[in-house]
């Protein structure tokens, strides 16, 4: 990947704070494993050709980064300890590289295996392995809020993806403003998400990524839900809201860009 000014953010802290920049981004292996995948097929003895079923992504995106001091000086042991404490966390954090073509590209990743890049017997920089949570990056987090007026609202929701025929199922929080039923219909895909018997001030969460579906009321949500998810298809979705409620959405989109 081409590097611009080398500035970056990791775990909500800027490289400026530590006086370093990126000087190299590369592959851990000789050949990059970006979008490593397997084609799933099957074939019976009587078939002349195989049946295609799916494309399965096998490995997360992995690459290396090398950091050096911003002023061009060599690193001492104090620099090394400070930089390792910042970058070698015990959990995944967001990495964002400050350059124009990556302004909305975020890697959810963990950095490990630091090793010094020596010039003679002095440290010129430190290289880290980067392992992401899937085979690419993410956009920044989008947040949108919609509220019905007189129990109705229609709006358009354009959605563009790096994947063909992608479907977006955002994190959804519904706040019921009165007793009654709630219907969220995607006119484009002709699908409806329906909740019956909602109570005033009830808060309902649909977190599809973590498979969490819950309500603030003491009731069995499955009994009053039509078992359809609120989903958005690529293109311009026309959405209709029926009922007295507010809907808050949060989501990130996958980006097919490597390290």
C-alpha positions as a printed Julia matrix, in Angstrom:
259×3 Matrix{Float64}:
   0.0     0.0     0.0
   1.18    3.51   -0.82
   1.89    5.59    2.3
   1.23    9.32    2.49
   2.43   11.41    5.42
   2.65    8.37    7.7
   0.4     9.7    10.46
  -2.05    7.22   11.98
  -4.42    6.63   14.9
  -4.58    3.49   17.04
  -6.74    2.89   20.12
  -7.95    6.53   19.93
  -4.42    7.93   20.17
  -2.55    9.72   17.4
   0.98    8.85   16.29
   1.81   12.55   16.8
   1.55   12.0    20.56
   4.36    9.45   20.4
   6.44   11.24   17.77
   6.33    8.39   15.22
   5.07    7.78   11.68
   4.43    4.76    9.48
   7.25    4.14    7.04
   6.16    0.73    5.73
   3.01   -1.41    5.33
   3.47   -4.88    3.93
   2.5    -8.53    3.93
   3.54  -10.98    6.64
   4.08  -13.61    3.95
   5.79  -13.39    0.59
   2.37  -13.4    -1.06
  -0.49  -11.4     0.41
  -3.43  -13.34    1.83
  -5.96  -10.57    1.16
  -9.45  -12.09    0.77
  -8.26  -15.66    1.25
 -11.31  -17.75    0.38
 -12.53  -21.2    -0.59
 -15.19  -22.05   -3.16
 -17.73  -24.49   -1.66
 -19.05  -26.97   -4.22
 -20.47  -30.48   -4.37
 -20.86  -33.16   -7.03
 -22.56  -36.55   -7.25
 -21.32  -39.51   -9.28
 -24.0   -38.88  -11.91
 -23.19  -35.18  -12.41
 -20.86  -33.94  -15.11
 -20.27  -30.6   -13.41
 -20.08  -29.4    -9.81
 -22.75  -27.34   -8.06
 -21.6   -24.02   -6.62
 -22.9   -23.29   -3.09
 -20.96  -20.43   -1.54
 -17.71  -18.53   -1.18
 -16.21  -18.95    2.3
 -13.66  -16.49    3.64
 -11.0   -18.46    5.49
  -8.62  -16.06    7.19
  -8.55  -12.55    8.63
  -6.51   -9.86    6.92
  -2.91   -9.84    8.15
  -0.14   -7.39    7.36
   2.81   -5.63    8.98
   3.5    -2.01    9.84
   6.84   -0.4    10.62
   7.05    2.78   12.67
   9.99    5.17   12.93
  10.56    8.41   14.82
   9.01   11.46   13.19
  12.18   13.53   13.56
  14.34   10.89   11.85
  16.35   10.06   14.96
  17.09    6.54   16.16
  15.03    4.93   18.94
  16.33    4.32   22.43
  14.93    1.91   25.03
  12.57    4.57   26.43
  11.03    5.08   22.96
  10.72    1.34   22.48
   8.9     0.76   25.77
   6.53    3.68   25.24
   5.6     2.64   21.68
   5.1    -1.03   22.61
   2.81   -0.1    25.5
   0.68    1.98   23.14
   0.46   -0.48   20.23
   0.64   -3.92   21.9
  -2.81   -4.05   23.5
  -4.53   -7.16   24.86
  -7.61   -6.69   22.65
  -8.61   -5.41   19.22
  -8.69   -1.66   18.6
  -9.3     0.6    15.63
  -6.41    1.55   13.33
  -6.86    4.45   10.9
  -4.18    5.74    8.52
  -4.25    9.47    7.81
  -4.25    9.81    4.05
  -6.81   10.84    1.43
  -7.62    7.44   -0.09
  -8.05    5.9     3.4
  -9.95    8.72    5.13
 -12.94    6.46    5.92
 -11.1     3.14    6.26
 -10.79    1.59    9.72
  -9.08   -1.71   10.6
 -10.41   -3.47   13.71
  -7.22   -5.23   14.67
  -4.67   -6.31   17.22
  -0.93   -5.66   16.94
   1.64   -8.15   18.19
   5.11   -9.64   17.67
   7.13   -6.39   17.78
  10.65   -6.64   16.43
  13.37   -4.05   16.06
  14.69   -2.93   12.69
  18.33   -2.28   13.38
  20.74    0.03   11.6
  24.14   -1.42   12.56
  23.59   -1.87   16.32
  21.01    0.86   16.76
  17.2     0.72   16.44
  15.85    2.6    13.45
  12.26    1.42   13.79
   9.91   -1.29   15.09
   7.82   -3.66   12.98
   4.52   -5.12   14.24
   2.21   -7.83   12.95
  -1.38   -6.66   12.41
  -4.31   -9.11   12.48
  -7.82   -7.87   11.66
 -11.23   -9.22   12.64
 -12.02  -10.3     9.05
 -10.52  -10.19    5.54
 -10.75   -6.42    5.12
 -11.51   -3.09    6.8
 -14.6    -1.12    7.86
 -16.07    2.32    7.36
 -16.51    4.66   10.29
 -19.65    4.09   12.4
 -22.78    5.64   10.94
 -25.67    6.69   13.18
 -29.16    7.59   11.92
 -32.37    8.39   13.77
 -35.97    8.41   12.52
 -39.2     9.33   14.31
 -42.75    8.88   13.06
 -45.21   11.78   12.79
 -48.88   10.88   13.22
 -47.84    7.22   13.28
 -46.14    7.32    9.87
 -42.85    8.15    8.17
 -41.4     7.37    4.75
 -37.76    7.94    3.83
 -35.12    6.73    1.39
 -32.0     4.89    2.52
 -29.3     4.61   -0.18
 -26.8     1.82    0.48
 -23.68    1.04   -1.56
 -21.41   -1.92   -0.82
 -18.07   -3.33   -1.98
 -19.81   -6.71   -2.27
 -22.27   -7.82   -4.93
 -25.84   -8.34   -3.65
 -24.82   -7.41   -0.11
 -27.41   -7.09    2.67
 -27.07   -4.69    5.61
 -28.72   -5.6     8.92
 -27.86   -2.61   11.17
 -27.93   -2.43   14.95
 -31.44   -1.17   15.71
 -32.9     0.46   18.81
 -36.66    1.05   18.86
 -38.27    3.3    21.46
 -42.05    2.88   21.54
 -43.76    6.19   22.35
 -47.17    4.7    23.1
 -48.96    1.37   23.36
 -49.47   -0.3    19.99
 -47.96   -2.21   17.09
 -44.87   -1.29   15.06
 -44.2    -2.1    11.42
 -41.02   -1.27    9.5
 -41.42   -2.06    5.82
 -38.74   -2.02    3.14
 -40.75   -1.22    0.01
 -37.76   -2.0    -2.21
 -37.31   -5.59   -1.01
 -40.98   -6.03   -0.03
 -40.07   -7.2     3.49
 -41.7    -6.16    6.77
 -40.4    -6.2    10.33
 -43.37   -6.3    12.75
 -43.6    -6.02   16.53
 -46.98   -6.45   18.22
 -48.21   -5.21   21.61
 -45.49   -2.66   22.29
 -45.77   -0.56   25.46
 -45.18    3.15   25.94
 -41.48    3.89   26.66
 -40.5     0.31   25.87
 -36.97    0.0    24.43
 -36.29   -2.87   22.03
 -32.79   -3.8    20.83
 -31.92   -5.85   17.74
 -28.15   -6.38   17.64
 -27.72   -8.73   14.68
 -23.91   -8.88   14.82
 -23.93  -10.23   18.37
 -27.3   -12.06   18.11
 -28.82  -10.03   20.94
 -32.58   -9.35   20.78
 -34.05   -7.88   23.95
 -36.73   -5.62   25.37
 -37.01   -3.5    28.49
 -40.48   -5.0    29.15
 -41.12   -8.28   30.98
 -42.41  -10.19   27.98
 -41.23  -12.85   25.52
 -40.21  -10.86   22.46
 -40.41  -13.88   20.15
 -44.14  -14.17   20.8
 -44.83  -10.7    19.37
 -42.25  -10.56   16.56
 -42.88  -11.84   13.03
 -39.34  -13.35   12.91
 -38.28  -11.09   10.01
 -35.22   -8.85   10.33
 -34.94   -5.25    9.2
 -32.57   -5.52    6.24
 -31.35   -3.13    3.57
 -30.37   -4.17    0.06
 -27.82   -2.45   -2.14
 -29.29    0.54   -3.94
 -31.95    3.02   -2.82
 -34.24    1.49   -0.17
 -37.68    3.1     0.37
 -38.63    2.58    4.02
 -42.05    3.05    5.64
 -42.55    3.27    9.4
 -46.01    2.59   10.87
 -46.68    3.22   14.55
 -45.68    5.73   17.21
 -41.97    5.19   17.8
 -38.39    6.29   17.23
 -35.86    4.1    15.4
 -32.1     4.56   15.9
 -29.68    2.74   13.59
 -25.94    2.13   13.87
 -23.72    0.32   11.38
 -20.36    0.03    9.67
 -19.87   -1.19    6.11
 -17.18   -3.71    5.12
 -14.46   -2.38    2.84
 -12.44   -4.6     0.52
  -9.03   -3.03    1.02
  -5.94   -4.76    2.34
  -2.85   -3.67    4.18
